[in-house]
Amino acid sequence: MEIQNWLLLTYKVPPEPAKKRVSLWRKLKGMGAVYLQNGVCLLPKTDDHTRRLKMLENEITEMGGEAVILETVALDKSQENKVVARFKADRDEEYKEFLDKCKDFEAEIAKETAASHFTYAELEENDVDLKKLNSWLEKIRKLDFYGANLAKEAHKRLTDCESLLDAYAQRVFEVQDENR
């Protein structure tokens, strides 16, 4: 297997305003960065990550902070595995949250079905929720650089939610046709 190159960002920013610090943290987490410790994070080396980190470096400087971006490799395979495991663990946390939301979606459909509440308004609401689940999973998948353990389960669960909504929609159409 080829050696994995990473981009290492170390930064220090003034404690105030906290809003800027939090915004920076969010941007890095939003890119899928793994924090090794406070102000030190890693990303797989890609052109996109390089460009975005350079933009963040500029932002950090404008905040009155300092930043250094380095390209680095792990000392050996076991160190590399530790880092990859951190990336996977971060994604699995997100997949767990996603799976919880799928459970909520399934419960909502079950509740409406049990109450025989088959309306277009309810169908539309559930359709919007399914679209949210879809785009959320897409976001997680884009940051899942190393194939986290829960990825397959999350994809299957989304497919199950789609099937559930299809079945619910079928019932809505049948009920609405009967009411004409």
N, C-alpha and C positions, 0 to 999 in steps of 0.2 A: 504494500500500500504506500502511496506517495505521502510525503511529509505534508502535514497541514500547516499552512502559514496563517498566522493571526495578526490582526492589527490590535495593538495595545494602546489604549488611551489612558494617560494619567493626567489628572487635572486638579486644580485647587481654585475655588471661587470664593469670593467674599460671602460671609454668612447672610448678609442682608443686601438686597431684598430677597427673602426666602422664596418668593414667587419665581424668581429667575432660576434659582437652584433647582426647584421642583420641576420647572419646565425643561431644564436640561436633562434631569434624571428621566423624565417621561420620554423625551425624544430618544435617549439611549436605550431605554427598555423597549420602546416602540420599534427600534431597529433590531431587537433581539439580543442586545449586548448582555453579557454575563459579568457581574461585578465580582472581582476577586477580593476586593476590600473597598473601603470608602474612597471614591475618586480614582479608582483603577478598574478599567473594564476591558473586555476582550470581545472581538468579533472575528468571524472568519474573514480572511482577506479576499475582497472582491473589489472591482472597480467602483461599484455603487457605494460600498461601505467606505472606501478610501475618500471618495468625493464628499460624502455626507459628514465624515469625521472632520475633514478639512474645513467644512462650513461651520461645524460646531466649534472647532478650535478658534475660528474667527469670532464666533459669538462669545466664547469664554473670555477672549482677550478684551472684547468690548465691555464685558461685565467687570473688567478690572482683575480678571483671574489669569492663571497661566495653564498652559496645556502642552503636552508632548505626545506625539503619535509615533509609535515604533512598529516596525514589522518584526515579528518574533516567531519562534518555533519552540515546541516543548523540548525539554532536555532529553527525554526518552519516551518510549511507547507508554509506559505506565503514567507518566505525567500528562501525556496527550489524552489518555483514556479518562483521567480525572477531570480534565477540562471538558471533554465531550460529554461526560456524565453530568456535569453541571448544566450544560446547555439542554440536555434531554430532560433533566429534572425541572428546569424552568418551564419548558414546554408542557411537560406532564401536568404541572400545576394548572396551567391554562386549560388543558384538555379536561381536567377534572371539573373545573368551573363550568366549562362548556357542557359536559355530560350532565351536570346538575340542572342546567337550563333546559336540556332536552327532557329531563325527567319532569320538570315543571310544565313543559309544552304537552307532553303525553298526558299528564294529570288534567290539564285544562280540556283537552279533547275528550278524555274519559268523563269528566264532569258534565260537559255539554251534551255528550251522547246519553249519559244516564238521565239527564233532565229532559231528553228529547228536544233539545234546543237547536233545531236545524234551520238557522236563518242565514241569509246572504251576509248580513252585517257581521255575524259571528264568524262566518267562513272568511270574510275579508280580514278581520282582526287576526285570526289564526294564520292566514296567509302572510300577513305583514310580519308576524312573529317568526314564521319559518324563514322568511327572507333574511331577517336579522341573524338567525342561527347560521344560515348559509354564509353570509358575509363574515361573521365572526370566525367561523371555522377556516375560511379562506385566509384571514389575517394570521391566525395561529399557524396554519400550514406554511405560509410564506416565511415564517421565522423559525420553522422546525428544520434547521440545517442538517440535523443528524438522525432524523427518524425516531422521535420519542416513542416510548412504549405504548402510550394510549392512542396514538394516531389512528390505527386501524379501527379500534373500538369507536372512536369519535366519528369517523367516516361512516361506519355501519349504523351508528345510532342516528345520524342525520338522515340516512336513507330510510330507516325505520320511521322517523318522524314524517318524512315526505309521503310514505305509503299510508300512514295513519291519516294524514290530512287528505290524501286522495280518497280514501274510504269515507271519511267524514263528508267531503264535498259531494260524493256520490249520493249519500243520504240526504244532504241538503237539496240537491237537484230533484230527487224523487219526491221529497216532501213538498217542495215548492210547486212541482208539476201537479201533485194531487190537489193543491189548494187553488188551482186555476179553475 
